[in-house]
Amino acid sequence: MEGYKVTIKEVSRNLTARERIMFKDTSNAVKLDEALKDGGNLIITPADYAVLNIYNEKADDKEYENYIIMDTAGTKYVTGSPSFWSAFMEIADEMKGEDEEWSIEVYKMDSKNYKGKQFLTCSIV
Protein backbone atom coordinates (compact mmCIF):
# COMPACT_ATOMS: atom_id res chain seq x y z
CA MET A 1 0.00 0.00 0.00
CA GLU A 2 1.47 3.32 -1.05
CA GLY A 3 2.20 5.70 1.81
CA TYR A 4 2.13 2.89 4.39
CA LYS A 5 5.17 0.93 5.57
CA VAL A 6 5.70 -1.45 8.48
CA THR A 7 9.12 -2.48 9.75
CA ILE A 8 9.98 -4.70 12.68
CA LYS A 9 11.98 -2.80 15.29
CA GLU A 10 12.33 -5.54 17.91
CA VAL A 11 11.35 -9.21 18.27
CA SER A 12 11.51 -11.78 21.02
CA ARG A 13 13.50 -14.20 18.87
CA ASN A 14 14.81 -14.61 15.32
CA LEU A 15 11.87 -14.98 12.96
CA THR A 16 11.58 -16.74 9.63
CA ALA A 17 10.52 -14.68 6.59
CA ARG A 18 7.00 -16.13 6.89
CA GLU A 19 6.82 -15.16 10.57
CA ARG A 20 8.08 -11.62 9.86
CA ILE A 21 5.34 -11.15 7.25
CA MET A 22 2.78 -12.55 9.68
CA PHE A 23 3.85 -10.19 12.49
CA LYS A 24 3.75 -7.12 10.22
CA ASP A 25 0.15 -7.87 9.18
CA THR A 26 -2.05 -6.53 11.98
CA SER A 27 -5.32 -6.74 10.03
CA ASN A 28 -6.23 -10.06 11.67
CA ALA A 29 -4.96 -9.19 15.15
CA VAL A 30 -7.22 -8.69 18.16
CA LYS A 31 -7.07 -5.04 19.26
CA LEU A 32 -6.64 -4.95 23.03
CA ASP A 33 -8.66 -1.73 23.42
CA GLU A 34 -11.62 -3.27 21.60
CA ALA A 35 -11.34 -6.59 23.44
CA LEU A 36 -11.60 -4.72 26.77
CA LYS A 37 -14.09 -2.01 25.78
CA ASP A 38 -16.82 -3.48 28.00
CA GLY A 39 -14.49 -3.83 30.99
CA GLY A 40 -13.24 -7.11 32.35
CA ASN A 41 -9.88 -8.59 31.56
CA LEU A 42 -8.10 -10.86 29.12
CA ILE A 43 -5.60 -13.64 29.87
CA ILE A 44 -2.80 -14.12 27.32
CA THR A 45 -0.05 -16.75 27.39
CA PRO A 46 2.68 -15.10 25.26
CA ALA A 47 4.77 -17.16 22.86
CA ASP A 48 6.40 -14.28 20.93
CA TYR A 49 6.24 -10.52 20.66
CA ALA A 50 7.36 -7.73 18.35
CA VAL A 51 7.54 -3.96 18.16
CA LEU A 52 6.49 -2.53 14.80
CA ASN A 53 7.49 0.86 13.43
CA ILE A 54 4.68 2.13 11.25
CA TYR A 55 4.73 4.97 8.73
CA ASN A 56 1.24 5.95 7.59
CA GLU A 57 0.99 8.99 5.36
CA LYS A 58 -2.76 9.28 6.02
CA ALA A 59 -2.57 9.23 9.83
CA ASP A 60 -2.43 12.38 11.99
CA ASP A 61 0.76 11.08 13.59
CA LYS A 62 2.54 9.70 10.53
CA GLU A 63 5.08 7.59 12.46
CA TYR A 64 4.13 5.45 15.43
CA GLU A 65 4.70 2.06 17.05
CA ASN A 66 2.42 -0.92 17.48
CA TYR A 67 3.11 -3.78 19.85
CA ILE A 68 2.22 -7.35 18.90
CA ILE A 69 1.91 -10.36 21.16
CA MET A 70 1.39 -13.82 19.70
CA ASP A 71 -0.08 -16.28 22.18
CA THR A 72 0.61 -20.01 22.39
CA ALA A 73 -2.58 -20.72 20.38
CA GLY A 74 -1.41 -18.48 17.50
CA THR A 75 -3.71 -15.52 18.20
CA LYS A 76 -2.14 -12.10 17.61
CA TYR A 77 -2.93 -9.16 19.86
CA VAL A 78 -2.07 -5.56 18.96
CA THR A 79 -1.97 -2.27 20.83
CA GLY A 80 -0.28 1.08 20.58
CA SER A 81 -0.38 1.59 24.35
CA PRO A 82 3.05 2.52 25.80
CA SER A 83 1.78 1.92 29.36
CA PHE A 84 0.77 -1.64 28.48
CA TRP A 85 4.04 -2.30 26.65
CA SER A 86 6.14 -1.01 29.53
CA ALA A 87 4.35 -3.30 32.00
CA PHE A 88 4.54 -6.25 29.58
CA MET A 89 8.28 -5.80 28.91
CA GLU A 90 9.07 -5.66 32.63
CA ILE A 91 7.43 -9.06 32.97
CA ALA A 92 8.88 -10.51 29.75
CA ASP A 93 12.43 -9.38 30.61
CA GLU A 94 12.21 -10.94 34.08
CA MET A 95 10.78 -14.21 32.70
CA LYS A 96 13.37 -14.53 29.90
CA GLY A 97 15.26 -17.79 30.22
CA GLU A 98 12.77 -19.31 32.65
CA ASP A 99 11.32 -22.72 31.75
CA GLU A 100 8.08 -21.96 33.55
CA GLU A 101 5.10 -21.07 31.33
CA TRP A 102 3.52 -17.75 32.28
CA SER A 103 0.50 -15.68 31.38
CA ILE A 104 -0.53 -12.05 31.69
CA GLU A 105 -3.82 -10.52 32.69
CA VAL A 106 -4.60 -7.48 30.52
CA TYR A 107 -6.96 -4.87 31.97
CA LYS A 108 -7.74 -1.16 32.08
CA MET A 109 -7.05 1.12 35.03
CA ASP A 110 -8.36 4.59 35.79
CA SER A 111 -5.82 7.33 35.11
CA LYS A 112 -4.72 9.40 38.09
CA ASN A 113 -3.62 12.20 35.74
CA TYR A 114 -6.68 12.41 33.47
CA LYS A 115 -10.05 12.20 35.19
CA GLY A 116 -12.46 9.90 33.37
CA LYS A 117 -9.72 8.29 31.25
CA GLN A 118 -8.33 4.77 31.45
CA PHE A 119 -5.12 3.14 30.28
CA LEU A 120 -4.11 -0.42 29.41
CA THR A 121 -1.75 -2.37 31.61
CA CYS A 122 -1.04 -5.97 32.58
CA SER A 123 0.10 -8.20 35.45
CA ILE A 124 1.58 -11.68 35.53
CA VAL A 125 -0.77 -14.48 36.59
C-alpha positions as CSV (number, residue, x, y, z in Angstrom):
1,M,0.0,0.0,0.0
2,E,1.5,3.3,-1.1
3,G,2.2,5.7,1.8
4,Y,2.1,2.9,4.4
5,K,5.2,0.9,5.6
6,V,5.7,-1.4,8.5
7,T,9.1,-2.5,9.7
8,I,10.0,-4.7,12.7
9,K,12.0,-2.8,15.3
10,E,12.3,-5.5,17.9
11,V,11.3,-9.2,18.3
12,S,11.5,-11.8,21.0
13,R,13.5,-14.2,18.9
14,N,14.8,-14.6,15.3
15,L,11.9,-15.0,13.0
16,T,11.6,-16.7,9.6
17,A,10.5,-14.7,6.6
18,R,7.0,-16.1,6.9
19,E,6.8,-15.2,10.6
20,R,8.1,-11.6,9.9
21,I,5.3,-11.2,7.2
22,M,2.8,-12.5,9.7
23,F,3.8,-10.2,12.5
24,K,3.8,-7.1,10.2
25,D,0.1,-7.9,9.2
26,T,-2.1,-6.5,12.0
27,S,-5.3,-6.7,10.0
28,N,-6.2,-10.1,11.7
29,A,-5.0,-9.2,15.2
30,V,-7.2,-8.7,18.2
31,K,-7.1,-5.0,19.3
32,L,-6.6,-5.0,23.0
33,D,-8.7,-1.7,23.4
34,E,-11.6,-3.3,21.6
35,A,-11.3,-6.6,23.4
36,L,-11.6,-4.7,26.8
37,K,-14.1,-2.0,25.8
38,D,-16.8,-3.5,28.0
39,G,-14.5,-3.8,31.0
40,G,-13.2,-7.1,32.4
41,N,-9.9,-8.6,31.6
42,L,-8.1,-10.9,29.1
43,I,-5.6,-13.6,29.9
44,I,-2.8,-14.1,27.3
45,T,0.0,-16.7,27.4
46,P,2.7,-15.1,25.3
47,A,4.8,-17.2,22.9
48,D,6.4,-14.3,20.9
49,Y,6.2,-10.5,20.7
50,A,7.4,-7.7,18.4
51,V,7.5,-4.0,18.2
52,L,6.5,-2.5,14.8
53,N,7.5,0.9,13.4
54,I,4.7,2.1,11.2
55,Y,4.7,5.0,8.7
56,N,1.2,5.9,7.6
57,E,1.0,9.0,5.4
58,K,-2.8,9.3,6.0
59,A,-2.6,9.2,9.8
60,D,-2.4,12.4,12.0
61,D,0.8,11.1,13.6
62,K,2.5,9.7,10.5
63,E,5.1,7.6,12.5
64,Y,4.1,5.4,15.4
65,E,4.7,2.1,17.1
66,N,2.4,-0.9,17.5
67,Y,3.1,-3.8,19.8
68,I,2.2,-7.3,18.9
69,I,1.9,-10.4,21.2
70,M,1.4,-13.8,19.7
71,D,-0.1,-16.3,22.2
72,T,0.6,-20.0,22.4
73,A,-2.6,-20.7,20.4
74,G,-1.4,-18.5,17.5
75,T,-3.7,-15.5,18.2
76,K,-2.1,-12.1,17.6
77,Y,-2.9,-9.2,19.9
78,V,-2.1,-5.6,19.0
79,T,-2.0,-2.3,20.8
80,G,-0.3,1.1,20.6
81,S,-0.4,1.6,24.4
82,P,3.0,2.5,25.8
83,S,1.8,1.9,29.4
84,F,0.8,-1.6,28.5
85,W,4.0,-2.3,26.7
86,S,6.1,-1.0,29.5
87,A,4.4,-3.3,32.0
88,F,4.5,-6.3,29.6
89,M,8.3,-5.8,28.9
90,E,9.1,-5.7,32.6
91,I,7.4,-9.1,33.0
92,A,8.9,-10.5,29.8
93,D,12.4,-9.4,30.6
94,E,12.2,-10.9,34.1
95,M,10.8,-14.2,32.7
96,K,13.4,-14.5,29.9
97,G,15.3,-17.8,30.2
98,E,12.8,-19.3,32.7
99,D,11.3,-22.7,31.7
100,E,8.1,-22.0,33.6
101,E,5.1,-21.1,31.3
102,W,3.5,-17.8,32.3
103,S,0.5,-15.7,31.4
104,I,-0.5,-12.1,31.7
105,E,-3.8,-10.5,32.7
106,V,-4.6,-7.5,30.5
107,Y,-7.0,-4.9,32.0
108,K,-7.7,-1.2,32.1
109,M,-7.0,1.1,35.0
110,D,-8.4,4.6,35.8
111,S,-5.8,7.3,35.1
112,K,-4.7,9.4,38.1
113,N,-3.6,12.2,35.7
114,Y,-6.7,12.4,33.5
115,K,-10.0,12.2,35.2
116,G,-12.5,9.9,33.4
117,K,-9.7,8.3,31.3
118,Q,-8.3,4.8,31.4
119,F,-5.1,3.1,30.3
120,L,-4.1,-0.4,29.4
121,T,-1.7,-2.4,31.6
122,C,-1.0,-6.0,32.6
123,S,0.1,-8.2,35.4
124,I,1.6,-11.7,35.5
125,V,-0.8,-14.5,36.6
